[in-house]
């Protein structure tokens, strides 16, 4: 099964996280490997240790996560810097807002 990664939101004022610890636990039970960037859930009230207890591996940076994640989960569209980290054929699951983020879609 492909490795799933959750990267920390960087958009100003964004307090959501793409996956909560309970959902991580469900995916781990289904034999998925989960990577969560350190601090990804803090703004939403979830600590790294909660993700670890659910079965995720905490990685220090988005760059480290992107080296192995085949599927990346994010709430907001990726930034230009984050887009440079994506490997070919990585699947992104995020709100892209195509009318306002045309360049992101093209990338």
N, C-alpha and C positions, 0 to 999 in steps of 0.2 A: 504494500500500500504506500502511496506517496506521503511524504512528510508534510505536515501542515504547520505553518508558522503564523504567529500573531505579532505584528510589530506595533510599537508604541506610537500613539497618535501625536503628531507634532503641530497640528492646526491650533491656533490661538482659541482658547475657550472650549475646546473639545474635551468633554469629560467621559465620553463613552469609550468602551473597548470592544473589539470585534468578537471576542469570545470570553465568557465568564468561566470560572473554575468548574462549576457544575457541568457545563457543556464539554469542557475538556475531559472530565471524567467519563462522560458518555462516549466520546470518541475513542478514548483509550480503551474502554471496554470492548469496543468494536475493532480493536487491534490497530488503530492509527497511532502514528508517532507524532507528538505535539511538541513544538518549540515555542516558547514565549519570550519575547525580549524583556529584559529586566526592567521593571517599573511600568510595564504596559498597562496594568490594571489599576495602578494607584489612584488616578483621577476618578475612577469609577468605584473606588472603595475596596479593591481587591489587592492583597499583598502577594508578592512572589511566592511566599511559602504556601499560600492557598493553591496556587497553580501547581506547585511541586507535589503537594499532597494529593492532588487530583491526577497526577501522573505525567505532567509536562516537565520538560527540561528547560531551565532558564538559561538564556544566552545573553551575553553582555551587551551586544549591539545589533542593530538591524543588519549591518554588513555580515556579521557572523551568522545570523539566522538565514540570510539569503543564500549563503554558500550551499545549503543543503535542502531548504524548503522548496517543494515542488508546487505547493499551493500557499499563497500568502493572503491572510485575512487582515482587513483594515477597514475602518469606518469611512474616513475621508479619502479623497483621491491622493495618490502618492505625490510627494514633492518631486521637483526636478532632480534633486540629489538622490532621493530614494529610487527613482526610475533607473539611475545608473547602476544600481545594485542588482537589478533583476537579471537572472540568467535567461537565456533563450528558452522558450516554451514554459516559463513559469506561469501558473494561473493566478490571477488576481481576483479576489472577491472583495468589492468595495462599492460605495456609492460614488459614481463617477461624474454625475451632473454634466452630461455631454454638451449642453448648451453653453456652459460657462467654462468648461475644461477641455476644449477641443484639442489643444496641444498634447494634453495627457493621453487622450484617446489615440491620437496618432502615434505617440511614442509606444 
